[in-house]
Each structure stands twice: as C-alpha cells, then as structure tokens.
C-alpha cells in the first residue's frame, strides 16, 4: 500500500543509476538500498550528498551490523531502515527526513549507539596519541635548544660567523616551539 504522503519519482537499478537519477530529478529524499550493484549504497550516498547537500538519504538494508550503520551514517544518510519492518515505519522515516529530522529503525539503535561509542573511543585514543607525540616533540626541541645554548656558551671567540648561523637556527627552533618574543630575543643573545 502506498503512503499518500510520499510520491515515488523513480527506481534505480544500481548505485550509479541512483546517483544519476538523484542528479536528474533532485528528490527531497532518496531511499538507498545499502547493497546496490555496480556502486554500493554507501558510495552512492556519498556522491548524492556531496552533489546535493540539501538532499536527504535514508538507508535501507536487510542487515543490521555496526559497520554498515557506521558506513552509511558517515556517508551522509540521515535515516536507517531495516527491510522487513513495518512499511509505515519506513514511510514515517522518509517523511521525517523531509523535515530535516533523523530516523533510525529501532532494531538498529543498539548498533548505532555501539558505533558512536567505538568512534568516540577511537577519537579519544587518536587525541591522546597526538598529545603524547606533541609532548615528545616539544621535549626534543627544548633539549636541542638547551644543547645548542650550552654549545654556544663554550664556543671559541674566533667563530663569530658560525655563532651567527647557530643563533639563527636557535631562534628558528624557538619559533617552532612558539616561544614569545622576549624568549626569542633571549635565545638569540644567548646564542651570540
């Protein structure tokens, strides 16, 4: 039974056809089968959302797994429906998408939540790794600056040109460390 709130304007045979039809017809909502031939639903969704930012895509799939949910949401799907559920529920999801709302089939909520938690944990781990790397680089730069400063203090007075070059390098390292102007001046004078 058709829902009077929805006008079906086309049916695609594969993902490439879906992208072409979306470009040609500019529908408010595309119901995208995740497992399309030639170009899967994820790839087609990415292309449609990129070409039509106002367009909305509701994913339709026969399986509920974390990877599929994650891939479709990251591709730009605003809804996720499971084949075999109540057709009225899918129709409600399509209508919700036209109002810029999000829709997730209740059977996929646990997987979607698991996906969000996994992505948050991965992001937290990446941030911690980046912060650790930044701390190590900062420590290495500071050690280098200290070693250069010590070397300059004990340098021979006959190497004035060499001292100028070293001072330039010390200041450059200080800039990379984002030291303040006063600290840079101190470094430069300390190097000379």
ABEGO torsion letter per residue (X at the ends): XBBAABBBABBBABAAAAAAAAAAAGBABBBBBABBBGBBAAAAAAAAAAABAABBBBBBBABBBAAAAAAAAAAGBABBBBBGBBAAAAAAAAAAAAAGBBBBBAAAAAAAAAAAAAAAAAAAAAAAAAAAAAAAAAAAAAAAAAAAAAAAAABBAAAAAAAAAAAAAAAAAAAAAGBBAAAAAAAAAAAX
